[in-house]
Amino acid sequence: MSDEPIEDWDAYVLDFGIRLHRARTEAAMTQEDLAHAAGITRSHYQQLEKGLSRPGKAANPSLRTIAGLASVLGLQPHDLIPHLGDQHPQTDQNRAAS
């Protein structure tokens, strides 16, 4: 793996948020229930689904947070993390079609 940063971090974390949202809805969990079970606040969780840590600033979830969310959802962390080679992250339109 190269030392180059991920080229479009904003799109990458947006894709992570879409994957997280999809997994949560498939698990029939509320944001609050998932956040509480994973040991984070609902506000923090909402930011992750949006791909933001604050307005205009892309999220950067910790490995502990990703592992906690995946564990509660019965998934492996790699199920939530987008592949680095993905050129076109899923969009809200793609999410609605799924």
C-alpha positions as CSV (number, residue, x, y, z in Angstrom):
1,M,0.0,0.0,0.0
2,S,1.3,3.4,-0.8
3,D,1.9,6.3,1.6
4,E,-0.4,8.5,-0.4
5,P,-3.5,9.7,1.4
6,I,-6.9,8.6,0.2
7,E,-7.6,10.9,-2.7
8,D,-11.2,11.9,-2.0
9,W,-11.7,11.4,1.8
10,D,-15.0,13.2,1.7
11,A,-16.5,10.7,-0.7
12,Y,-14.8,7.8,1.1
13,V,-16.4,8.6,4.5
14,L,-19.7,9.4,2.8
15,D,-19.6,5.8,1.4
16,F,-18.8,4.5,4.9
17,G,-21.9,6.4,6.2
18,I,-24.1,4.9,3.6
19,R,-22.8,1.4,4.4
20,L,-23.4,2.1,8.1
21,H,-26.9,3.4,7.5
22,R,-27.8,0.4,5.4
23,A,-26.5,-2.1,8.0
24,R,-28.4,-0.3,10.8
25,T,-31.7,-0.4,8.9
26,E,-31.2,-4.0,7.9
27,A,-30.6,-4.7,11.6
28,A,-33.8,-2.8,12.4
29,M,-32.0,-0.6,15.0
30,T,-32.5,3.0,15.8
31,Q,-29.6,5.4,15.7
32,E,-29.9,5.8,19.4
33,D,-29.9,2.1,20.1
34,L,-26.9,1.4,17.9
35,A,-24.9,4.3,19.3
36,H,-25.6,3.3,22.9
37,A,-24.7,-0.3,22.3
38,A,-21.5,0.7,20.6
39,G,-20.5,3.1,23.3
40,I,-20.8,6.4,21.4
41,T,-23.4,9.2,21.6
42,R,-26.3,9.4,19.2
43,S,-24.9,12.7,17.9
44,H,-21.6,11.1,17.1
45,Y,-23.4,8.3,15.4
46,Q,-25.5,10.7,13.3
47,Q,-22.3,12.5,12.2
48,L,-20.8,9.2,11.0
49,E,-23.9,8.3,8.9
50,K,-23.6,11.8,7.3
51,G,-19.8,11.4,6.8
52,L,-19.1,14.6,8.8
53,S,-17.5,15.4,12.1
54,R,-18.8,18.9,12.0
55,P,-20.1,21.1,9.2
56,G,-17.7,21.1,6.3
57,K,-15.3,18.7,8.0
58,A,-15.2,15.0,6.9
59,A,-15.5,12.3,9.6
60,N,-12.5,10.2,10.6
61,P,-13.9,7.5,12.8
62,S,-11.5,5.6,15.1
63,L,-10.8,1.9,14.6
64,R,-12.4,1.3,18.0
65,T,-15.6,3.0,16.9
66,I,-15.7,1.1,13.6
67,A,-15.1,-2.2,15.5
68,G,-17.7,-1.4,18.1
69,L,-20.4,-0.6,15.5
70,A,-19.6,-3.6,13.5
71,S,-19.7,-5.9,16.5
72,V,-23.1,-4.6,17.6
73,L,-24.4,-5.1,14.0
74,G,-23.0,-8.6,13.9
75,L,-20.6,-7.7,11.1
76,Q,-16.9,-7.6,10.6
77,P,-15.3,-4.1,10.3
78,H,-14.4,-4.7,6.7
79,D,-18.1,-5.0,5.9
80,L,-18.5,-1.3,6.8
81,I,-15.3,0.1,5.3
82,P,-15.3,0.9,1.6
83,H,-12.7,-0.6,-0.7
84,L,-9.9,1.8,-1.4
85,G,-10.1,1.2,-5.2
86,D,-13.8,2.2,-5.4
87,Q,-13.9,5.1,-7.7
88,H,-17.6,6.0,-7.3
89,P,-19.0,5.8,-3.8
90,Q,-22.7,4.9,-3.4
91,T,-25.0,7.9,-3.6
92,D,-28.3,8.5,-1.9
93,Q,-30.0,7.6,-5.2
94,N,-28.2,4.3,-5.2
95,R,-29.2,3.7,-1.5
96,A,-32.9,4.3,-2.4
97,A,-32.7,1.8,-5.2
98,S,-31.2,-0.9,-3.0
